């Protein structure tokens, strides 16, 4: 595969869903079956480099002209599961959120208004033809949203400190049925103990998204590019999923003190990450 770009990956985390081949209709199922047999499939880094390379031309390419035919592939208990990139769809959705991330002068410098307007018109027309479209991948920059940790447990944590040649990896993988069950339990607890708020709203949104996929899918929470900004000792000590689980269980028992302690650990850990963002 030709080298696309040498740009350093951004500091983003990912929530991915891998669906079994049987969940895809033909002819897409056949495409992914053939794709899964390829030996030259692109990596996580390749996807990021391709996206960043689109920002180099003048004017920049806000959203790819064509949808990606690539995907990430896993074999789960002998079943091939696929997570399509859907780079074009995700690009449109990210563009809608960019206004809240960047000040107007910076946004205009990165993506001129005329480029953003054309991308918005293209998305509106495309969405009219594909009203049920949804991405298999969600992205969060400079953070892992707290509601993502509800889907997984500390026992599912996979940490590899990496080497000089290979970056560290911190991720969780869990069956879809487990992720949905944890969301349902957490929603009951939060509604009874906390009520409305950002955490409840975010969890409702993630829960609705998970319901759109095959029940035998696999859910993956990947720290992605965040491993490049967090020191090795902080990565090794990061057990955010355990803190979230402890906090929710404490709320269920009515133990507000323990829940507050777990929440404080999360806030302190992720405030340090946001501080590094400001420093950059």
Order of alpha helices (4+ residues) and beta strands (2+ residues): beta-alpha-alpha-beta-beta-alpha-alpha-alpha-beta-alpha-beta-beta-alpha-alpha-beta-alpha-alpha-alpha
